[in-house]
């Protein structure tokens, strides 16, 4: 099978991410003696600089990892919570049916930096100065800006000029693709973070604890608190101040937890819990397994089956998932429930929104619509057709000792919230994923995590480990399903599994403002015309898009029996790269 690049193989270390400079930074850390956790943090901080339209320090990052000492997968939750003042009544008093997708009202506690610092403290080996040095260098001295960053700024240029002057001063005039772009304010923020860490003494752990305090209780928290008192317009059409305070930041820290998992196609696949959409991949895998042998890759029967299973599983996501201990996850992942859901898949396209338990939000069942004003972008990147082409970042790192990290950094997009000028970054808008209706697992409440779309993956089997993931909002666990079926079910190598034609359905509520439910089966044009005709005959609303446009997957693996490491990265978007030896 033709691939756009080789699957990498070696024994020293592998790094794959959504930007070549970030992958190179991670590899440089491995070459200097760092482990996978040091490298992953360097990649994550570098992505803040090189993909600011996809993630930033004001965003969040869930990660799944395993250590050489303990191969049991663990989740690190870097998803911040809703502010103490963020109540449904507060938003309803503002006349809002949804949390806006842009601006300050949608901010949760920024979790990304805290997660990277925690991972470094607990599992890394390098000092913060060395790990942050790559991001500081690119922010201070510049990096050749990617075309996608420029295109994103151009879409919100008038907003920056008219309503968000701090963003205008930061990003305008718009650079040309390939020009060196600097972020001196962010470089100063990171330099000060290093200085405050080193003021705690020579002990590495004490330094990283000091950095956490500086971020969540010190100068960063103070600046964010002050900025959130500013009244600025968002896509509700009305100016609002933010709800986030320094006290909210001081009260939060990242935490570890056990993953959810299922057995599928010879692997145990692990995901974050139902505060993320991660279990929806597990539900899809359980249901696909219950349906028996896989149809041939790229066939109409396979695509139909996968799409129908996705529609059922994402309906369950919307009715059941949230940061709520009452989520019936064991039931949703049980073989018996998977068999019940599998029996609902027929020969033709079925209606969407058929959850097997729980209840859907009234906003969805009553067909409510909210008109966005165009003030910013709630969902980071859209194609001309309005379908998601990808947002967020992803990284996979594996080292020669057996440490492995899968992480999906996101949030704090330059186009979704105004720049906090002294710090050089903006806040996230993840609270847009809450519902403003009481009694749902994902109802807004103070101190609660929004049910995020961020969804890294880790799979284990007989001493082997596989790390994978993709940007893509609601599509993440559809594109990952296709990748995993290609690799685990059809025997493709990592690069073949990534390069194969991709598809997804929009027939469930979007997690992003204005929370619309679609009808399309979106398919890359490399899918055979006869397959497209058969899918239409079966009743699917097929939309054909460009041949290399869906997904930005990357993956890395390690076979403990041989010591061989492998990695692959996505050619779509012309940014993702794997490096290793």
C-alpha positions as CSV (number, residue, x, y, z in Angstrom):
1,X,0.0,0.0,0.0
2,X,1.3,3.5,-0.9
3,X,2.1,5.7,2.0
4,X,3.0,9.4,2.0
5,X,6.1,8.7,4.2
6,X,7.6,5.6,5.9
7,X,6.6,4.2,9.2
8,X,9.6,5.0,11.4
9,X,11.3,2.3,13.3
10,X,14.2,2.3,15.8
11,X,15.2,1.5,19.3
12,X,16.2,4.8,20.9
13,X,13.1,7.1,20.9
14,X,10.1,8.3,18.9
15,X,8.2,11.6,18.9
16,X,5.2,12.3,16.7
17,X,3.1,15.5,16.8
18,X,1.1,17.9,14.8
19,X,4.0,20.3,14.1
20,X,7.5,19.5,12.9
21,X,9.2,22.0,15.2
22,X,7.5,20.5,18.2
23,X,8.5,17.0,17.2
24,X,12.1,18.1,16.7
25,X,12.1,19.8,20.1
26,X,10.9,16.6,21.7
27,X,13.5,14.5,19.9
28,X,16.3,17.0,21.0
29,X,15.3,16.4,24.6
30,X,15.5,12.6,24.1
31,X,18.9,13.0,22.5
32,X,20.1,15.0,25.5
33,X,19.2,12.2,27.9
34,X,15.7,13.1,28.8
35,X,12.9,10.6,29.0
36,X,9.5,10.5,27.3
37,X,7.9,12.8,29.9
38,X,10.6,15.5,29.5
39,X,10.2,15.3,25.8
40,X,6.4,15.4,25.9
41,X,6.5,18.6,28.0
42,X,8.9,20.2,25.6
43,X,6.6,19.3,22.7
44,X,3.6,20.6,24.5
45,X,5.2,24.0,25.4
46,X,6.5,24.3,21.8
47,X,3.1,23.7,20.4
48,X,1.8,26.7,22.4
49,X,4.1,28.8,20.2
50,X,3.9,27.1,16.8
51,X,0.2,26.3,16.8
52,X,-1.4,29.2,18.7
53,X,-4.6,28.8,16.7
54,X,-4.9,25.2,18.1
55,X,-3.8,25.5,21.7
56,X,-2.1,27.7,24.2
57,X,-1.1,28.1,27.9
58,X,-4.6,29.1,28.7
59,X,-6.0,25.8,27.5
60,X,-6.0,22.3,28.7
61,X,-4.5,18.9,28.1
62,X,-5.5,15.4,29.1
63,X,-2.8,12.7,28.9
64,X,-2.6,9.0,29.1
65,X,0.8,7.5,30.0
66,X,2.7,4.4,31.2
67,X,6.1,4.3,32.9
68,X,8.9,1.9,32.5
69,X,8.6,1.0,36.2
70,X,4.8,0.5,35.9
71,X,3.2,-0.3,32.5
72,X,-0.3,0.2,33.9
73,X,-1.9,3.1,31.9
74,X,-2.8,6.2,34.0
75,X,-4.7,9.4,33.1
76,X,-3.4,12.8,34.0
77,X,-6.3,15.3,33.9
78,X,-5.3,18.7,32.8
79,X,-8.8,19.8,32.2
80,X,-9.6,22.8,34.4
81,X,-13.0,23.4,36.1
82,X,-15.7,26.0,35.9
83,X,-15.3,29.1,38.1
84,X,-17.0,29.4,41.4
85,X,-19.3,32.0,40.0
86,X,-20.3,30.0,36.9
87,X,-23.9,28.9,37.7
88,X,-26.7,28.2,35.4
89,X,-28.7,30.9,37.0
90,X,-26.0,33.4,36.3
91,X,-26.0,32.6,32.6
92,X,-29.8,32.5,32.4
93,X,-29.9,36.0,34.0
94,X,-27.9,37.2,31.1
95,X,-30.5,35.8,28.7
96,X,-28.3,33.0,27.4
97,X,-29.5,29.6,26.3
98,X,-25.9,28.5,25.7
99,X,-22.5,29.4,27.1
100,X,-20.9,31.6,24.4
101,X,-18.2,29.9,22.3
102,X,-15.9,32.9,22.5
103,X,-14.8,35.6,24.9
104,X,-14.3,35.6,28.7
105,X,-17.5,34.0,30.0
106,X,-16.5,30.6,28.6
107,X,-13.2,30.4,30.4
108,X,-12.4,27.5,32.7
109,X,-9.3,27.2,34.9
110,X,-6.4,26.9,32.4
111,X,-5.0,23.4,33.0
112,X,-2.4,22.8,30.3
113,X,0.7,24.4,32.0
114,X,-0.2,22.8,35.3
115,X,-0.5,19.4,33.7
116,X,2.9,19.7,32.0
117,X,4.6,20.9,35.2
118,X,3.0,18.0,37.1
119,X,4.1,15.4,34.6
120,X,7.6,16.8,34.7
121,X,7.7,16.9,38.5
122,X,6.4,13.4,39.0
123,X,7.9,11.5,36.1
124,X,10.5,13.7,34.3
125,X,14.2,14.1,34.8
126,X,15.1,17.4,33.2
127,X,15.1,20.9,34.8
128,X,12.3,23.3,33.8
129,X,14.8,25.7,32.1
130,X,15.9,23.0,29.7
131,X,12.4,21.7,28.9
132,X,11.0,25.3,28.4
133,X,14.0,26.5,26.4
134,X,12.7,25.4,23.0
135,X,9.4,27.3,23.5
136,X,11.1,30.3,24.9
137,X,13.6,30.4,21.9
138,X,10.8,30.2,19.3
139,X,8.7,32.8,21.1
140,X,11.7,35.2,21.6
141,X,13.6,34.8,18.3
142,X,10.7,33.7,16.1
143,X,9.6,30.7,14.1
144,X,8.4,30.5,10.4
145,X,4.6,30.8,10.9
146,X,2.5,28.1,9.4
147,X,-0.1,29.0,6.7
148,X,-2.9,27.7,8.8
149,X,-2.1,30.2,11.6
150,X,-2.1,33.1,9.1
151,X,-5.4,32.0,7.6
152,X,-7.0,31.8,11.0
153,X,-5.9,35.3,11.9
154,X,-7.3,36.6,8.7
155,X,-10.8,35.2,9.6
156,X,-10.9,37.3,12.8
157,X,-8.9,40.3,11.7
158,X,-11.9,42.7,11.8
159,X,-12.9,41.4,15.3
160,X,-9.3,42.1,16.5
161,X,-9.4,45.6,15.1
162,X,-12.8,46.5,16.3
163,X,-13.5,44.7,19.6
164,X,-10.4,42.9,20.9
165,X,-7.6,45.5,20.8
166,X,-5.1,43.4,22.8
167,X,-5.4,40.7,20.2
168,X,-5.0,43.3,17.4
169,X,-1.8,44.5,18.9
170,X,-0.5,41.0,19.3
171,X,-1.4,39.5,15.9
172,X,-1.9,42.4,13.5
173,X,-0.7,43.2,10.9
174,X,-1.1,39.6,9.7
175,X,2.2,37.9,8.8
176,X,2.7,36.1,5.6
177,X,3.2,32.3,5.7
178,X,6.8,31.4,6.4
179,X,7.7,34.8,8.0
180,X,9.3,34.7,11.4
181,X,6.7,35.4,14.1
182,X,7.7,36.2,17.6
183,X,5.7,36.4,20.9
184,X,8.0,38.3,23.3
185,X,5.3,38.6,26.0
186,X,4.9,34.8,26.1
187,X,8.7,34.4,26.2
188,X,8.9,36.8,29.2
189,X,6.1,34.8,30.9
190,X,8.0,31.6,30.5
191,X,11.3,33.1,31.5
192,X,9.8,34.5,34.7
193,X,8.3,31.1,35.4
194,X,11.7,29.5,35.1
195,X,13.2,32.3,37.3
196,X,10.6,31.8,40.0
197,X,11.1,28.0,39.9
198,X,14.9,28.3,40.3
199,X,14.5,30.8,43.2
200,X,13.1,27.8,45.2
201,X,16.6,26.3,45.3
202,X,18.5,23.5,43.6
203,X,16.0,20.7,44.1
204,X,14.1,19.9,40.9
205,X,10.9,18.9,42.5
206,X,10.8,22.0,44.7
207,X,11.4,24.1,41.5
208,X,8.5,22.6,39.7
209,X,6.2,23.1,42.8
210,X,7.3,26.7,42.8
211,X,6.5,27.0,39.1
212,X,3.0,25.6,39.8
213,X,2.5,28.2,42.6
214,X,3.7,31.0,40.3
215,X,1.2,30.0,37.7
216,X,-1.8,29.3,39.9
217,X,-1.3,31.6,42.9
218,X,1.3,34.1,41.7
219,X,1.9,36.5,38.8
220,X,0.0,34.6,36.2
221,X,-3.1,34.2,38.3
222,X,-3.0,37.9,39.2
223,X,-2.9,39.0,35.6
224,X,-5.7,36.6,34.6
225,X,-7.9,37.8,37.5
226,X,-7.4,41.4,36.5
227,X,-8.1,40.8,32.8
228,X,-11.3,38.9,33.5
229,X,-12.8,42.0,35.0
230,X,-12.7,43.6,31.5
231,X,-16.0,43.8,29.6
232,X,-15.6,42.5,26.1
233,X,-18.0,41.3,23.4
234,X,-18.4,37.6,22.6
235,X,-20.5,35.6,20.1
236,X,-23.7,36.0,22.1
237,X,-23.6,39.6,20.7
238,X,-23.4,41.2,24.2
239,X,-20.3,42.4,26.1
240,X,-19.5,40.4,29.2
241,X,-16.8,40.3,31.9
242,X,-15.3,37.0,32.8
243,X,-16.1,34.8,35.8
244,X,-12.7,33.3,36.4
245,X,-10.8,34.6,39.4
246,X,-7.4,34.1,41.0
247,X,-9.1,32.1,43.7
248,X,-10.4,29.7,41.1
249,X,-6.9,29.1,39.9
250,X,-5.5,28.7,43.4
251,X,-8.1,26.1,44.3
252,X,-7.2,23.8,41.3
253,X,-4.4,21.4,40.5
254,X,-4.2,18.5,37.9
255,X,-5.0,15.0,39.1
256,X,-4.3,11.4,38.3
257,X,-7.0,8.7,37.8
258,X,-7.5,5.2,36.3
259,X,-8.6,5.0,32.7
260,X,-11.7,3.5,31.3
261,X,-10.9,0.6,29.0
262,X,-12.3,-2.3,26.9
263,X,-10.8,-5.3,25.1
264,X,-10.9,-5.0,21.3
265,X,-9.1,-6.7,18.5
266,X,-6.5,-8.1,20.7
267,X,-5.7,-4.9,22.6
268,X,-6.9,-3.3,25.8
269,X,-7.7,0.2,24.7
270,X,-7.6,2.9,27.5
271,X,-9.2,6.3,27.5
272,X,-10.0,9.2,30.0
273,X,-13.3,8.9,31.8
274,X,-16.7,10.3,30.9
275,X,-15.6,13.9,31.8
276,X,-14.1,13.5,28.3
277,X,-15.7,12.0,25.2
278,X,-13.0,9.3,25.4
279,X,-15.3,6.4,26.4
280,X,-17.2,6.9,23.1
281,X,-14.3,5.3,21.3
282,X,-14.6,2.4,23.7
283,X,-18.4,2.1,23.1
284,X,-17.8,2.1,19.4
285,X,-15.1,-0.6,19.7
286,X,-17.3,-2.8,21.9
287,X,-20.2,-2.5,19.5
288,X,-18.1,-3.2,16.5
289,X,-16.7,-6.3,18.3
290,X,-20.2,-7.5,19.0
291,X,-21.0,-7.3,15.3
292,X,-18.4,-9.9,14.4
293,X,-15.8,-10.0,11.6
294,X,-14.8,-6.7,10.1
295,X,-15.9,-6.0,6.5
296,X,-13.0,-5.2,4.1
297,X,-11.2,-1.9,4.5
298,X,-12.7,1.0,2.5
299,X,-15.9,-1.0,1.7
300,X,-19.4,0.5,1.8
301,X,-20.3,-2.1,4.4
302,X,-17.5,-1.1,6.7
303,X,-18.2,2.6,6.4
304,X,-21.9,2.1,6.9
305,X,-21.4,-0.1,9.9
306,X,-18.8,2.3,11.5
307,X,-21.1,5.4,10.9
308,X,-24.2,3.7,12.3
309,X,-22.2,2.6,15.4
310,X,-20.9,6.1,15.8
311,X,-24.3,7.6,15.7
312,X,-25.5,5.3,18.5
313,X,-22.4,5.8,20.6
314,X,-22.4,9.6,20.3
315,X,-26.1,9.7,21.2
316,X,-25.1,8.0,24.4
317,X,-22.3,10.5,24.9
318,X,-24.7,13.4,24.8
319,X,-27.3,11.7,27.1
320,X,-24.9,10.2,29.6
321,X,-21.4,11.7,29.8
322,X,-20.2,14.4,32.1
323,X,-18.1,15.1,35.2
324,X,-20.7,13.2,37.3
325,X,-20.1,10.1,39.5
326,X,-23.5,8.8,38.5
327,X,-22.5,8.2,34.8
328,X,-23.3,4.5,34.2
329,X,-20.0,3.8,32.5
330,X,-19.8,0.1,33.5
331,X,-23.2,-0.5,31.9
332,X,-22.4,1.6,28.7
333,X,-19.1,-0.4,28.2
334,X,-20.6,-3.9,29.1
335,X,-20.7,-6.6,26.4
336,X,-24.4,-7.0,27.0
337,X,-25.1,-3.4,26.3
338,X,-22.8,-3.5,23.2
339,X,-24.8,-6.4,21.8
340,X,-28.1,-4.5,22.3
341,X,-26.7,-1.5,20.4
342,X,-25.2,-3.7,17.7
343,X,-28.7,-5.2,17.1
344,X,-29.9,-1.8,16.2
345,X,-27.6,-1.5,13.2
346,X,-29.5,-2.4,10.0
347,X,-28.8,-2.3,6.3
348,X,-29.8,1.3,5.8
349,X,-29.0,4.6,7.5
350,X,-31.0,5.0,10.7
351,X,-32.2,8.2,12.4
352,X,-29.7,9.9,14.7
353,X,-30.1,10.6,18.4
354,X,-31.1,7.2,19.7
355,X,-29.5,7.0,23.2
356,X,-29.9,3.7,25.0
357,X,-30.0,5.3,28.4
358,X,-30.0,8.8,30.0
359,X,-31.8,11.7,28.4
360,X,-30.8,14.2,25.8
361,X,-30.7,18.0,26.5
362,X,-34.0,19.8,25.7
363,X,-31.9,22.2,23.5
364,X,-31.3,19.1,21.3
365,X,-34.7,17.4,21.4
366,X,-36.6,20.7,20.9
367,X,-34.5,21.6,17.9
368,X,-33.4,25.0,19.4
369,X,-31.1,27.1,17.3
370,X,-28.9,30.0,18.4
371,X,-27.5,32.4,15.8
372,X,-23.8,33.1,16.2
373,X,-22.7,36.7,15.7
374,X,-19.3,35.9,14.1
375,X,-17.4,37.4,17.0
376,X,-14.6,35.0,17.1
377,X,-14.6,31.2,16.5
378,X,-16.0,28.8,19.1
379,X,-14.8,25.8,17.1
380,X,-11.3,26.5,16.0
381,X,-11.2,25.5,12.3
382,X,-13.9,24.9,9.8
383,X,-13.9,23.9,6.1
384,X,-15.8,26.0,3.6
385,X,-18.5,23.3,4.0
386,X,-18.8,24.0,7.7
387,X,-17.5,20.6,8.6
388,X,-14.6,20.2,11.1
389,X,-11.2,19.8,9.5
390,X,-9.3,19.6,12.7
391,X,-8.6,21.6,15.7
392,X,-6.4,21.1,18.7
393,X,-3.0,19.3,18.8
394,X,-1.7,15.9,19.5
395,X,1.5,14.3,20.5
396,X,2.9,10.8,21.1
397,X,6.3,10.0,22.7
398,X,7.9,6.7,23.5
399,X,11.5,6.2,24.8
400,X,14.0,3.4,24.9
401,X,13.2,2.6,28.6
402,X,9.5,2.0,28.0
403,X,7.9,5.3,29.1
404,X,5.1,6.4,26.8
405,X,2.8,9.5,26.6
406,X,-0.3,10.2,24.6
407,X,-1.6,13.8,25.0
408,X,-4.0,16.1,23.3
409,X,-3.3,19.7,24.1
410,X,-6.0,22.2,23.2
411,X,-7.8,25.4,24.1
412,X,-6.6,29.0,24.6
413,X,-7.0,29.5,20.8
414,X,-5.9,32.9,19.6
415,X,-9.2,33.4,17.7
416,X,-11.6,32.5,20.5
417,X,-10.7,34.8,23.4
418,X,-8.9,38.1,23.6
419,X,-5.2,38.2,24.3
420,X,-4.1,38.8,27.9
421,X,-1.4,41.3,26.8
422,X,1.1,41.1,29.6
423,X,1.2,37.3,29.4
424,X,1.1,36.8,25.6
425,X,-1.7,34.3,25.5
426,X,-5.5,34.1,25.8
427,X,-7.8,32.1,28.0
428,X,-9.7,29.0,26.8
429,X,-13.4,28.7,26.0
430,X,-14.1,25.1,27.1
431,X,-17.1,26.0,29.2
432,X,-19.1,26.3,26.0
433,X,-19.4,22.5,26.2
434,X,-21.6,22.6,29.3
435,X,-25.4,22.6,29.0
436,X,-27.5,25.4,30.7
437,X,-30.1,22.9,31.8
438,X,-30.4,21.4,35.3
439,X,-30.2,17.7,35.9
440,X,-27.9,16.5,33.1
441,X,-24.5,14.9,33.6
442,X,-22.9,17.8,31.7
443,X,-24.9,20.6,33.3
444,X,-22.9,23.6,34.2
445,X,-21.9,23.9,37.9
446,X,-19.1,25.6,39.8
447,X,-15.9,23.5,40.2
448,X,-17.1,21.0,37.5
449,X,-15.1,19.9,34.4
450,X,-16.9,20.4,31.1
451,X,-17.3,17.2,29.0
452,X,-14.4,17.9,26.7
453,X,-13.8,16.5,23.3
454,X,-10.1,16.0,24.0
455,X,-9.4,12.3,23.7
456,X,-5.8,10.8,23.7
457,X,-5.6,7.0,23.5
458,X,-3.3,4.3,24.8
459,X,-3.6,0.6,24.0
460,X,-1.6,-2.3,25.6
461,X,-1.1,-6.0,24.6
462,X,1.4,-8.6,25.9
463,X,4.1,-6.1,26.6
464,X,3.3,-3.9,23.6
465,X,2.0,-0.4,23.9
466,X,0.4,1.9,21.3
467,X,-0.1,5.6,21.7
468,X,-2.3,7.5,19.3
469,X,-4.7,10.4,18.8
470,X,-5.8,13.3,16.7
471,X,-7.1,16.8,16.7
472,X,-10.7,17.2,15.4
473,X,-13.2,18.1,18.1
474,X,-16.2,15.8,17.9
475,X,-14.5,13.9,15.2
476,X,-11.5,12.8,17.3
477,X,-12.9,9.4,18.3
478,X,-14.3,8.7,14.8
479,X,-11.0,9.2,13.1
480,X,-9.2,7.3,15.8
481,X,-11.7,4.4,15.4
482,X,-10.8,4.3,11.7
483,X,-7.1,4.3,12.5
484,X,-7.4,1.6,15.1
485,X,-9.5,-0.7,12.9
486,X,-7.0,-0.2,10.1
487,X,-4.1,-1.1,12.3
488,X,-5.5,-3.7,14.8
489,X,-8.3,-5.1,12.6
490,X,-6.8,-5.0,9.1
491,X,-3.1,-5.3,9.9
492,X,-2.0,-2.0,8.4
493,X,1.2,-0.5,9.8
494,X,0.9,2.8,11.6
495,X,1.6,5.0,8.6
496,X,-0.8,3.0,6.3
497,X,-3.5,3.2,9.0
498,X,-3.1,7.0,9.1
499,X,-2.9,7.5,5.4
500,X,-6.0,5.4,4.5
501,X,-9.1,7.4,3.4
502,X,-11.1,8.8,6.3
503,X,-14.7,9.8,7.0
504,X,-17.0,10.9,9.9
505,X,-20.6,11.7,10.6
506,X,-22.1,14.9,12.0
507,X,-25.4,13.3,13.0
508,X,-25.2,14.3,16.7
509,X,-25.0,17.6,18.7
510,X,-21.8,19.5,18.2
511,X,-19.8,20.2,21.4
512,X,-19.1,23.7,20.2
513,X,-21.3,26.8,20.1
514,X,-23.9,27.0,18.6
515,X,-24.3,23.3,19.3
516,X,-26.0,22.3,16.0
517,X,-26.9,18.7,15.1
518,X,-25.8,17.8,11.5
519,X,-26.9,15.2,9.0
520,X,-23.8,14.6,6.9
521,X,-21.6,11.6,6.3
522,X,-18.4,13.4,5.3
523,X,-16.0,11.3,3.2
524,X,-12.7,12.0,1.6
525,X,-12.8,11.8,-2.2
526,X,-10.3,9.0,-2.3
527,X,-13.1,6.7,-1.3
528,X,-14.2,4.7,-4.4
529,X,-17.1,6.2,-6.4
530,X,-19.0,2.9,-6.3
531,X,-18.7,2.9,-2.5
532,X,-20.1,6.5,-2.4
533,X,-23.0,5.4,-4.6
534,X,-23.8,2.5,-2.3
535,X,-23.7,4.6,0.8
536,X,-26.2,7.0,-0.8
537,X,-28.4,4.1,-1.8
538,X,-28.4,3.1,1.9
539,X,-29.7,6.5,2.8
540,X,-26.6,8.4,3.9
541,X,-26.4,12.1,3.3
542,X,-22.9,11.9,1.7
543,X,-20.7,15.0,1.4
544,X,-17.4,14.4,-0.4
545,X,-14.5,16.6,0.6
546,X,-10.9,17.0,-0.5
547,X,-8.8,13.8,-0.7
548,X,-6.5,14.6,2.2
549,X,-8.6,16.7,4.6
550,X,-10.0,14.6,7.5
551,X,-7.9,14.0,10.5
552,X,-4.4,14.8,11.8
553,X,-3.5,11.5,13.5
554,X,-0.2,10.6,14.9
555,X,0.9,7.4,16.7
556,X,3.9,5.7,18.4
557,X,4.4,2.2,19.7
558,X,6.8,-0.1,21.5
559,X,7.2,-3.8,21.5
560,X,8.8,-4.9,24.7
561,X,9.8,-8.3,23.4
562,X,12.0,-6.8,20.6
563,X,12.6,-3.3,21.9
564,X,11.5,-1.9,18.5
565,X,9.9,1.5,18.6
566,X,7.7,2.8,15.8
567,X,6.0,6.1,14.9
568,X,4.0,7.7,12.2
569,X,2.4,11.1,11.6
570,X,-0.3,12.6,9.4
571,X,0.4,14.3,6.1
572,X,-2.9,16.2,6.1
573,X,-2.4,19.9,6.7
574,X,1.3,19.5,5.9
575,X,2.4,20.1,9.5
576,X,2.5,16.8,11.4
577,X,5.8,14.9,11.6
578,X,7.3,12.0,13.4
579,X,11.0,11.8,14.3
580,X,13.0,9.0,15.9
581,X,15.8,6.5,15.6
